Amino acid sequence: MSLNKLGKYKYRTDKDMYIVSPNGCWIGKYAIHTQYKYPRMVRNGKYIYMYRYFYEKYKGKVPNDKCLDHVCKNRMCINPSHL
């Protein structure tokens, strides 16, 4: 991982963005945490939730009539297999 000109983290790979806990949860690193304790990140100048980014990247778009829930009950988890 390195810093860009603005002093913000530039990730080389997705794995630079999280650590894996013993139960398989991916815990976001360097994330901005909201009052609801969900990790967020900046993409294209906008804040987005990390769990949604990883879900859509690895599993596809979330249908309009569905919402994501953490089956592991860990709000900090961004593992798409736990959503």
C-alpha positions as CSV (number, residue, x, y, z in Angstrom):
1,M,0.0,0.0,0.0
2,S,1.3,3.5,-0.7
3,L,0.2,7.1,-0.4
4,N,-0.9,9.2,-3.3
5,K,-0.2,12.9,-3.8
6,L,-3.0,13.9,-1.5
7,G,-1.7,11.7,1.4
8,K,-4.5,9.3,1.0
9,Y,-4.0,5.5,0.9
10,K,-3.9,3.9,-2.6
11,Y,-4.6,0.2,-2.4
12,R,-2.8,-2.2,-4.7
13,T,-5.3,-5.0,-4.3
14,D,-8.5,-5.7,-2.5
15,K,-6.6,-7.6,0.1
16,D,-4.8,-4.4,1.2
17,M,-8.2,-3.1,2.3
18,Y,-9.1,-5.7,5.0
19,I,-7.8,-8.2,7.5
20,V,-9.3,-11.6,8.0
21,S,-10.6,-12.5,11.5
22,P,-10.5,-16.1,12.8
23,N,-14.2,-16.5,12.0
24,G,-13.7,-15.5,8.4
25,C,-15.0,-11.9,8.6
26,W,-13.1,-9.4,6.5
27,I,-12.6,-6.3,8.6
28,G,-12.0,-3.1,6.6
29,K,-8.7,-1.3,7.3
30,Y,-8.3,2.4,7.1
31,A,-12.1,2.8,6.7
32,I,-14.2,5.7,7.7
33,H,-16.7,4.5,10.2
34,T,-20.1,6.0,10.4
35,Q,-22.2,6.4,13.6
36,Y,-23.8,3.1,12.6
37,K,-20.4,1.3,12.6
38,Y,-20.4,0.3,9.0
39,P,-17.0,0.8,7.2
40,R,-17.1,3.2,4.3
41,M,-14.6,4.2,1.6
42,V,-14.3,6.7,-1.1
43,R,-14.7,5.7,-4.8
44,N,-15.0,8.2,-7.6
45,G,-15.2,11.0,-5.1
46,K,-18.2,9.6,-3.2
47,Y,-18.5,7.7,0.1
48,I,-19.8,4.2,-0.3
49,Y,-20.2,1.3,2.1
50,M,-17.4,-1.2,1.8
51,Y,-19.7,-4.3,2.3
52,R,-21.8,-3.1,-0.7
53,Y,-18.7,-2.5,-2.9
54,F,-17.3,-6.0,-2.2
55,Y,-20.7,-7.7,-2.6
56,E,-21.3,-6.0,-6.0
57,K,-17.7,-6.7,-7.1
58,Y,-17.8,-10.4,-6.4
59,K,-21.5,-11.3,-6.6
60,G,-23.2,-8.7,-8.8
61,K,-25.7,-6.0,-8.3
62,V,-28.1,-6.1,-5.3
63,P,-31.7,-6.5,-6.6
64,N,-33.9,-3.5,-5.9
65,D,-36.3,-5.5,-3.8
66,K,-33.5,-6.9,-1.6
67,C,-31.3,-5.6,1.2
68,L,-28.0,-7.0,2.4
69,D,-27.8,-8.4,5.9
70,H,-24.7,-9.7,7.8
71,V,-25.3,-13.4,8.6
72,C,-22.2,-13.2,10.8
73,K,-23.9,-10.3,12.8
74,N,-20.6,-8.3,12.5
75,R,-21.3,-4.8,11.1
76,M,-17.6,-4.3,10.4
77,C,-17.5,-7.4,8.1
78,I,-17.2,-6.8,4.4
79,N,-16.9,-10.4,3.3
80,P,-19.4,-11.0,0.5
81,S,-19.9,-14.6,1.6
82,H,-21.3,-13.3,4.9
83,L,-23.9,-11.1,3.3
